[in-house]
């Protein structure tokens, strides 16, 4: 039985639907079980065990993701991104469950020029990245039966994201300006959710997919401007954008923010590919499938 924590968010919802579709037993919780309260986590796990279906896996999708807001709300961000995951890891250890936890490219400083590997030094530059990095450390110190998956540039059907925003703005405006000095890899939440189910199946099937840190994004790397151009091209082709809209490049400095976004967020996925023996979909192919099947 899988316990899916944070089942109402973008990734959590995608995972919940995919687990249901694949017939994988699971139960989901959101705010009704407070991850910052170790006792609450323990009580819920005990009730499940008493019902004869103890948890064998915990998947943690809960997180504080408001990057700019975090700068003025460090305490809450730390409780949700560091303390909460630590509590979940300790709970998983106590009940003998394996844990999957999601982290972010923001654990790096974004000043690199080669895809980041899992063992590259972390150096977060803002509260969000710092709390996520510290969450990784808390988890690994508490439970060695943990798979941490770092991802980046996530979009999907459930929740606000860059693709939704671009489609809306391109319908409303004659032009949009998008930064061209930040590079990364767009990631469809469905693809990431599917990789998680493959990881669980591999581990339960006896494959040597060791607990560790892994990276997963879609293949390829582009700028946000490139991403917006492709959204526009495909959106027009599919009839999702009814009128012309110019997509213009600009610099990050033109959009002042409390936190400097990583200029380079490309993650090396070789470790995940080798462990699972999978081909990771290209970002533009996944975007096309997403726009064809998930956007009304």
Kinemage of the C-alpha trace (Angstrom):
@kinemage 1
@onewidth
@group {chain A} dominant
@subgroup {mainchain}
@vectorlist {calphas} color= white
{ca unk a 1} P 0.000 0.000 0.000
{ca unk a 2} L 1.294 3.461 -0.979
{ca unk a 3} L 0.730 6.585 1.093
{ca unk a 4} L 0.678 9.578 -1.254
{ca unk a 5} L 1.278 12.753 0.753
{ca unk a 6} L 0.358 16.041 -0.907
{ca unk a 7} L -2.135 14.386 -3.242
{ca unk a 8} L -3.953 17.614 -4.177
{ca unk a 9} L -1.077 19.447 -5.888
{ca unk a 10} L 0.019 19.313 -9.512
{ca unk a 11} L 2.252 16.281 -9.214
{ca unk a 12} L 0.250 14.643 -6.430
{ca unk a 13} L -2.956 14.748 -8.449
{ca unk a 14} L -1.183 13.339 -11.501
{ca unk a 15} L 0.292 10.528 -9.420
{ca unk a 16} L -3.011 9.762 -7.745
{ca unk a 17} L -4.793 9.359 -11.083
{ca unk a 18} L -1.970 7.280 -12.558
{ca unk a 19} L -1.800 4.946 -9.559
{ca unk a 20} L -5.561 4.465 -9.812
{ca unk a 21} L -5.342 3.807 -13.552
{ca unk a 22} L -2.612 1.210 -13.033
{ca unk a 23} L -4.522 -0.454 -10.212
{ca unk a 24} L -1.810 0.248 -7.628
{ca unk a 25} L -3.268 0.352 -4.095
{ca unk a 26} L -2.784 3.733 -2.470
{ca unk a 27} L -4.343 6.294 -0.195
{ca unk a 28} L -3.781 10.013 -0.369
{ca unk a 29} L -3.660 12.817 2.164
{ca unk a 30} L -3.174 16.547 1.991
{ca unk a 31} L -3.522 19.088 4.789
{ca unk a 32} L -5.706 16.787 6.883
{ca unk a 33} L -2.496 15.071 8.047
{ca unk a 34} L 0.001 17.711 9.172
{ca unk a 35} L 3.500 16.735 8.022
{ca unk a 36} L 5.032 19.132 10.543
{ca unk a 37} L 3.481 17.062 13.362
{ca unk a 38} L 5.319 13.732 13.812
{ca unk a 39} L 2.540 12.421 16.049
{ca unk a 40} L -0.107 13.047 13.380
{ca unk a 41} L 1.936 11.156 10.811
{ca unk a 42} L 2.440 8.265 13.217
{ca unk a 43} L -1.239 8.039 14.131
{ca unk a 44} L -2.304 7.897 10.490
{ca unk a 45} L 0.255 5.202 9.696
{ca unk a 46} L -0.821 3.185 12.741
{ca unk a 47} L -4.492 3.349 11.744
{ca unk a 48} L -3.601 2.039 8.308
{ca unk a 49} L -1.621 -0.836 9.799
{ca unk a 50} L -4.456 -1.634 12.212
{ca unk a 51} L -6.798 -1.874 9.213
{ca unk a 52} L -4.582 -4.643 7.826
{ca unk a 53} L -2.990 -2.641 4.998
{ca unk a 54} L 0.275 -1.203 6.299
{ca unk a 55} L 2.133 1.262 4.132
{ca unk a 56} L 5.082 -0.192 2.242
{ca unk a 57} L 5.823 3.036 0.323
{ca unk a 58} L 5.413 6.726 1.108
{ca unk a 59} L 5.547 9.262 -1.726
{ca unk a 60} L 5.936 12.842 -0.546
{ca unk a 61} L 4.665 15.483 -2.971
{ca unk a 62} L 4.010 18.101 -0.272
{ca unk a 63} L 6.128 21.251 -0.488
{ca unk a 64} L 6.206 25.013 -0.140
{ca unk a 65} L 6.887 26.179 -3.707
{ca unk a 66} L 6.228 29.951 -3.696
{ca unk a 67} L 9.842 30.935 -4.376
{ca unk a 68} L 9.528 34.701 -3.918
{ca unk a 69} L 7.074 34.528 -1.021
{ca unk a 70} L 9.474 32.222 0.809
{ca unk a 71} L 11.939 35.087 1.286
{ca unk a 72} L 9.532 36.728 3.721
{ca unk a 73} L 8.122 33.499 5.122
{ca unk a 74} L 11.235 31.481 5.869
{ca unk a 75} L 9.777 29.855 8.971
{ca unk a 76} L 6.773 28.335 7.197
{ca unk a 77} L 8.901 27.373 4.207
{ca unk a 78} L 11.378 25.615 6.484
{ca unk a 79} L 8.645 23.759 8.349
{ca unk a 80} L 7.164 22.412 5.116
{ca unk a 81} L 10.337 21.806 3.095
{ca unk a 82} L 12.774 20.723 5.814
{ca unk a 83} L 11.022 19.702 9.037
{ca unk a 84} L 8.052 18.021 7.351
{ca unk a 85} L 10.121 15.802 5.047
{ca unk a 86} L 12.350 14.909 7.989
{ca unk a 87} L 9.279 13.846 9.967
{ca unk a 88} L 8.007 11.802 7.032
{ca unk a 89} L 11.374 10.069 6.688
{ca unk a 90} L 11.386 9.190 10.383
{ca unk a 91} L 7.834 7.864 10.138
{ca unk a 92} L 8.755 5.766 7.113
{ca unk a 93} L 11.733 4.365 9.025
{ca unk a 94} L 9.563 3.427 12.004
{ca unk a 95} L 6.982 1.560 9.930
{ca unk a 96} L 9.493 -0.009 7.543
{ca unk a 97} L 8.268 1.841 4.460
{ca unk a 98} L 10.348 2.977 1.501
{ca unk a 99} L 10.211 6.712 0.750
{ca unk a 100} L 10.174 8.732 -2.468
{ca unk a 101} L 10.666 12.479 -2.062
{ca unk a 102} L 10.853 15.248 -4.661
{ca unk a 103} L 13.431 18.010 -4.681
{ca unk a 104} L 14.472 20.732 -7.085
{ca unk a 105} L 17.118 22.268 -9.318
{ca unk a 106} L 17.117 25.205 -6.873
{ca unk a 107} L 19.508 23.280 -4.624
{ca unk a 108} L 22.187 24.403 -7.114
{ca unk a 109} L 23.269 28.009 -7.629
{ca unk a 110} L 22.508 28.004 -11.358
{ca unk a 111} L 25.928 29.299 -12.365
{ca unk a 112} L 27.026 26.046 -14.015
{ca unk a 113} L 27.471 25.315 -17.700
{ca unk a 114} L 27.226 21.497 -17.749
{ca unk a 115} L 24.225 19.395 -16.682
{ca unk a 116} L 24.286 18.998 -12.907
{ca unk a 117} L 24.968 15.498 -11.621
{ca unk a 118} L 23.471 14.178 -8.406
{ca unk a 119} L 26.727 14.417 -6.474
{ca unk a 120} L 27.647 17.942 -7.601
{ca unk a 121} L 28.002 20.393 -4.693
{ca unk a 122} L 24.771 22.106 -3.705
{ca unk a 123} L 24.744 25.855 -3.195
{ca unk a 124} L 21.205 27.261 -2.952
{ca unk a 125} L 20.866 31.027 -3.250
{ca unk a 126} L 17.426 31.627 -1.714
{ca unk a 127} L 15.190 30.427 1.115
{ca unk a 128} L 13.251 27.986 -1.077
{ca unk a 129} L 16.369 26.261 -2.408
{ca unk a 130} L 17.996 26.258 1.015
{ca unk a 131} L 15.005 24.633 2.710
{ca unk a 132} L 14.740 22.017 -0.035
{ca unk a 133} L 18.462 21.226 0.254
{ca unk a 134} L 18.176 20.974 4.030
{ca unk a 135} L 15.134 18.749 3.570
{ca unk a 136} L 17.235 16.378 1.488
{ca unk a 137} L 19.829 16.243 4.250
{ca unk a 138} L 17.255 15.651 6.971
{ca unk a 139} L 15.678 12.827 5.004
{ca unk a 140} L 18.917 11.037 4.182
{ca unk a 141} L 20.048 11.282 7.801
{ca unk a 142} L 16.775 9.785 9.026
{ca unk a 143} L 16.060 7.017 6.517
{ca unk a 144} L 18.452 5.295 4.124
{ca unk a 145} L 15.554 3.607 2.274
{ca unk a 146} L 14.850 6.839 0.398
{ca unk a 147} L 14.794 7.828 -3.245
{ca unk a 148} L 15.081 11.596 -3.755
{ca unk a 149} L 14.130 12.794 -7.227
{ca unk a 150} L 15.163 16.295 -8.224
{ca unk a 151} L 13.175 17.863 -11.030
{ca unk a 152} L 12.735 21.264 -12.673
{ca unk a 153} L 10.403 23.437 -14.739
{ca unk a 154} L 7.362 21.305 -13.900
{ca unk a 155} L 4.053 21.868 -15.674
{ca unk a 156} L 0.837 19.895 -15.824
{ca unk a 157} L -2.923 19.856 -15.973
{ca unk a 158} L -3.546 20.475 -12.300
{ca unk a 159} L -2.351 23.787 -10.872
{ca unk a 160} L -0.839 27.017 -12.143
{ca unk a 161} L 2.298 26.765 -14.262
{ca unk a 162} L 4.186 28.382 -17.125
{ca unk a 163} L 2.254 26.646 -19.924
{ca unk a 164} L -1.124 27.698 -18.502
{ca unk a 165} L 0.118 31.257 -18.027
{ca unk a 166} L 1.506 31.528 -21.555
{ca unk a 167} L -1.655 30.162 -23.162
{ca unk a 168} L -3.763 32.658 -21.222
{ca unk a 169} L -1.530 35.639 -21.991
{ca unk a 170} L -1.219 34.714 -25.658
{ca unk a 171} L -5.007 34.719 -25.948
{ca unk a 172} L -5.308 38.088 -24.190
{ca unk a 173} L -2.364 40.078 -25.568
{ca unk a 174} L -0.776 41.023 -28.864
{ca unk a 175} L 2.701 40.291 -27.492
{ca unk a 176} L 4.428 38.632 -24.538
{ca unk a 177} L 7.989 39.120 -23.301
{ca unk a 178} L 9.816 36.060 -21.951
{ca unk a 179} L 13.297 35.771 -20.464
{ca unk a 180} L 16.021 34.339 -22.666
{ca unk a 181} L 18.844 34.145 -20.109
{ca unk a 182} L 17.599 31.184 -18.072
{ca unk a 183} L 18.115 27.658 -19.410
{ca unk a 184} L 16.532 24.409 -18.266
{ca unk a 185} L 14.363 21.442 -19.207
{ca unk a 186} L 10.551 21.590 -19.147
{ca unk a 187} L 9.032 18.587 -17.382
{ca unk a 188} L 5.503 17.273 -17.864
{ca unk a 189} L 4.152 16.139 -14.502
{ca unk a 190} L 2.623 13.046 -16.120
{ca unk a 191} L 6.029 11.877 -17.378
{ca unk a 192} L 7.538 12.313 -13.913
{ca unk a 193} L 4.618 10.497 -12.291
{ca unk a 194} L 5.018 7.623 -14.742
{ca unk a 195} L 8.744 7.383 -13.962
{ca unk a 196} L 7.848 7.084 -10.262
{ca unk a 197} L 5.537 4.142 -10.932
{ca unk a 198} L 8.280 2.505 -13.004
{ca unk a 199} L 10.754 3.022 -10.162
{ca unk a 200} L 8.421 1.367 -7.656
{ca unk a 201} L 7.797 -1.550 -10.015
{ca unk a 202} L 11.532 -1.958 -10.606
{ca unk a 203} L 12.363 -2.004 -6.900
{ca unk a 204} L 9.560 -4.424 -6.088
{ca unk a 205} L 10.650 -6.569 -9.024
{ca unk a 206} L 14.124 -6.915 -7.558
{ca unk a 207} L 16.022 -4.606 -9.914
{ca unk a 208} L 19.076 -2.907 -8.389
{ca unk a 209} L 17.619 0.595 -8.200
{ca unk a 210} L 19.390 1.686 -5.044
{ca unk a 211} L 17.992 4.320 -2.680
{ca unk a 212} L 19.805 7.526 -3.613
{ca unk a 213} L 19.393 10.929 -5.234
{ca unk a 214} L 18.252 10.895 -8.869
{ca unk a 215} L 17.443 13.563 -11.460
{ca unk a 216} L 14.426 13.569 -13.759
{ca unk a 217} L 13.278 16.129 -16.320
{ca unk a 218} L 12.222 15.761 -19.911
{ca unk a 219} L 15.051 15.495 -22.443
{ca unk a 220} L 16.608 18.549 -24.035
{ca unk a 221} L 17.330 22.001 -22.692
{ca unk a 222} L 16.073 25.392 -23.779
{ca unk a 223} L 15.385 28.894 -22.485
{ca unk a 224} L 12.029 30.091 -21.198
{ca unk a 225} L 11.812 32.150 -24.403
{ca unk a 226} L 12.323 29.022 -26.511
{ca unk a 227} L 9.661 27.268 -24.437
{ca unk a 228} L 7.187 30.108 -24.984
{ca unk a 229} L 7.860 30.111 -28.729
{ca unk a 230} L 7.077 26.387 -28.908
{ca unk a 231} L 3.936 26.804 -26.804
{ca unk a 232} L 2.798 29.481 -29.229
{ca unk a 233} L 3.652 27.470 -32.355
{ca unk a 234} L 1.924 24.337 -31.141
{ca unk a 235} L -0.955 26.282 -29.596
{ca unk a 236} L -1.683 28.026 -32.873
{ca unk a 237} L -1.474 24.773 -34.792
{ca unk a 238} L -3.940 23.099 -32.433
{ca unk a 239} L -6.325 26.045 -32.376
{ca unk a 240} L -5.702 26.811 -28.718
{ca unk a 241} L -4.528 30.367 -29.479
{ca unk a 242} L -7.065 32.039 -31.787
{ca unk a 243} L -5.045 35.121 -32.799
{ca unk a 244} L -1.484 36.198 -33.521
{ca unk a 245} L 0.746 37.062 -30.582
{ca unk a 246} L 4.385 38.135 -30.825
{ca unk a 247} L 6.780 36.321 -28.481
{ca unk a 248} L 9.641 38.661 -27.606
{ca unk a 249} L 12.897 37.863 -25.764
{ca unk a 250} L 13.972 39.865 -22.729
{ca unk a 251} L 16.421 39.712 -19.835
{ca unk a 252} L 15.675 38.498 -16.326
{ca unk a 253} L 16.676 41.928 -15.045
{ca unk a 254} L 13.533 43.323 -16.675
{ca unk a 255} L 11.445 41.306 -14.199
{ca unk a 256} L 12.793 42.175 -10.730
{ca unk a 257} L 12.224 39.423 -8.175
{ca unk a 258} L 13.147 38.758 -4.568
{ca unk a 259} L 15.138 35.697 -5.626
{ca unk a 260} L 17.490 35.375 -8.571
{ca unk a 261} L 16.315 32.445 -10.673
{ca unk a 262} L 19.000 29.940 -11.666
{ca unk a 263} L 20.477 30.906 -15.022
{ca unk a 264} L 21.316 27.261 -15.703
{ca unk a 265} L 19.015 24.528 -14.375
{ca unk a 266} L 19.872 21.575 -16.615
{ca unk a 267} L 20.013 18.267 -14.718
{ca unk a 268} L 21.921 15.176 -15.852
{ca unk a 269} L 19.472 12.256 -16.062
{ca unk a 270} L 21.876 9.466 -16.973
{ca unk a 271} L 21.679 7.852 -13.547
{ca unk a 272} L 17.888 7.539 -13.648
{ca unk a 273} L 17.914 6.288 -17.233
{ca unk a 274} L 20.509 3.624 -16.455
{ca unk a 275} L 18.779 2.508 -13.266
{ca unk a 276} L 15.346 2.085 -14.849
{ca unk a 277} L 16.408 1.286 -18.413
{ca unk a 278} L 14.051 3.906 -19.820
{ca unk a 279} L 14.040 6.506 -22.565
{ca unk a 280} L 12.959 9.892 -21.259
{ca unk a 281} L 10.583 11.764 -23.610
{ca unk a 282} L 11.819 14.915 -25.318
{ca unk a 283} L 10.403 18.134 -23.897
{ca unk a 284} L 8.746 19.255 -27.157
{ca unk a 285} L 7.115 15.862 -27.801
{ca unk a 286} L 5.682 15.832 -24.287
{ca unk a 287} L 4.473 19.403 -24.666
{ca unk a 288} L 2.622 18.451 -27.858
{ca unk a 289} L 0.995 15.449 -26.173
{ca unk a 290} L 0.055 17.596 -23.183
{ca unk a 291} L -1.528 20.299 -25.359
{ca unk a 292} L -3.395 17.724 -27.450
{ca unk a 293} L -4.808 15.740 -24.546
{ca unk a 294} L -4.972 17.987 -21.495
{ca unk a 295} L -5.876 21.505 -22.616
{ca unk a 296} L -9.547 22.172 -23.394
